Amino acid sequence: MRVKVLFKKQEGWLELGERAFTCGPLSVDYTRLNTLFASKAGSTPVRLKVDVNEPQQSLTFTFAHPTNALSEREAVKEKLTQAIAANRARTSNQIGKDVDSQQSRASPGLGLSKEDLEIRKKVLVKDPALAKLHRDLVISGVISENDFWQGRQQLLLLEHLSQSQKPGKPSTLVDPRPTSSQAGEFTITITPQLVHDIFQEYPIVQKAYVENVPNPLNESDFWIRYFHSHLFARHRASSRQDANEARNDPVFDQYLEDVDDGLEPRHLDRPVFDRLLDLGSTHYDHNEHGNALDITMQAGKVKAALPLMRRFNEHSQRLLDATIGDDVQSQQHHIPNYEQQITIDDLQSNTENEPVRLNMRHGEQYYTSNVILDADGKHIAAEDSERVWENIRSSLQEWDLVIRVEDIPDTSTSTKHIEEGLSTAARIAYNDIDTTQITSLPAMQAAISCHTASTEFLRLYWSSVLAHPVDTNKVERMVDFIRKTPEKVDSVVRAARSKSEADAVKQALQPVLNGVEKVLANEQARGT
């Protein structure tokens, strides 16, 4: 497939091959595809945004055909969507095999449940970079599974919370609507979720189902006759004018109830939560402001709308009950302590609490603690605190603060380091040395792999050395890996294609080398 597109404001041909697509000098393998974003149908220009991994970047193509731009975009989108689906399936299967194989090699004391393994697997599926790090370090046997997930409990907790969340009750009223076909036929698609919602919203339909299925009606006949019956017409929330078109049905007509259009609702439920709360008292408390009874909101003015309004009210009440939960409902229906609410502390008699006598052993030591002995061992009076404070203050006044020039350290060395740092930062900014100079994909992948692995070793080292007690064996293993990091960085730098690319790789990995130096310095200090 070959279509004309605009890429980075330049015209070119987007060619889709068997394993990759190309656009001029750009070549992207299908295994790097992550997600697709397309412009809205009917909008101009027609665009397709492709997100790729290793390295992560976004590619936006504008289809330039004057008449067939949309169809060409859809054809390319379908081809790339199939490749993305294959990538995700391959990643999920690979991660599942890796985690299962690691679990089979793990020690019996690991104690991971099946649910924990599934959560870890889902976290790795959602984060390809973390999954690659897991393959490089855990599957290869460099570190253990527990060491890898140490410090990443927050990711597992968030995934567990997302899995434990359940969708709530839908806020819309159940109202199945028929769809018309080209032949003029009206059909209603019955799904298990729709059946569940109908039974939950209308218990009378569930009762009819239990009593009539499978004898005398099968399930298909039951729903066909229900959607043509007066019972369904009464349950509808829209197009109530179609109720006259409903058929008489001997099975469903026996479940019909009288229309709920009286002055009081048939299913009246007014639980009293607080008998001391009187909303009508505001009429007397604010009579001077001219409050009057509201005569515009009178129930029963439009009798035909009462059943539908009351059904909406019942549905809203069920939504609220499902939202607050059973525990809160049980707390609301408990018998309130009215005595505690009507008791006023100011009107109660003031009774002082009687003190409790404290019995002390050897109490005389408490009263004689300020008595001191002189040189002869005789008791003398306790020293006056004011006299002691005067002695301390007079002795402090005799002190003089003397600062000599020799005591001020030489700051020339620090100033020189600061100037060198500023010069280096300015030179880097002027030369614009960044990762954009890493033009080859292998060099970028090697640098990313080296950086992530080294960062993981540094993280495990500091988490172990700062723990109490210190895991000595783990610290020694991490130090051995960290000592080899400069060699790995040098190998990545030597693999670069050009000197500018090597400088960019070295500059990008310099923070890792700084971390290695701090670890080695800390180990030397710990050894001394």
Number of C-alpha atoms within 10 A of each C-alpha: 13 14 18 18 25 17 18 11 9 9 16 19 17 22 17 18 12 8 10 16 17 16 20 12 6 9 12 15 14 20 17 17 23 21 15 17 12 15 15 10 8 8 9 12 13 21 21 18 16 18 15 20 15 15 11 10 10 13 12 17 22 22 26 21 15 7 8 10 19 21 13 20 22 13 13 18 18 12 12 21 16 11 20 20 14 15 17 17 13 13 17 18 13 15 22 19 13 19 21 14 12 18 16 10 11 15 9 9 6 10 10 11 8 8 10 13 15 14 18 18 21 17 18 21 20 13 10 17 16 14 19 16 17 23 18 16 17 19 18 12 13 12 18 15 18 11 14 17 14 12 12 10 10 11 14 17 12 13 15 18 11 10 10 9 8 8 6 9 12 9 11 10 16 18 14 17 13 12 11 11 9 6 6 8 9 11 12 13 9 11 9 8 9 14 14 12 16 19 17 13 18 13 11 17 19 16 12 17 20 11 12 16 14 13 10 11 15 12 13 11 12 18 16 12 18 21 16 17 21 23 24 18 21 18 20 18 15 13 9 12 8 12 17 9 11 16 16 13 14 9 15 21 14 10 13 12 10 6 11 19 19 12 12 10 13 13 10 9 8 6 8 10 12 13 8 10 9 8 7 8 9 10 14 9 10 10 10 8 8 7 12 8 7 7 6 7 8 9 13 13 11 9 12 12 13 19 18 18 14 17 18 15 12 16 17 15 12 14 16 13 13 13 12 10 10 11 8 11 12 9 10 14 12 9 9 13 9 11 8 8 9 9 10 9 8 7 7 8 7 8 6 6 6 6 6 6 6 6 7 8 8 8 9 9 10 10 9 10 9 11 12 13 11 9 6 6 8 8 11 11 10 12 11 8 8 8 9 10 11 11 10 10 10 10 10 10 8 7 8 7 5 6 8 7 6 7 8 8 7 9 8 9 9 10 11 11 11 12 12 12 12 12 12 12 11 12 12 13 11 9 8 12 18 15 14 10 16 21 14 12 11 15 20 21 14 18 21 18 17 18 20 17 18 25 17 17 23 21 15 21 22 13 15 20 18 10 10 7 8 12 14 11 10 16 18 15 15 22 20 12 15 26 14 12 20 17 11 17 22 14 12 22 23 16 15 23 14 15 11 14 24 20 18 21 28 20 16 16 21 15 13 21 17 10 15 22 15 12 19 14 12 12 15 10 9 9 7 5
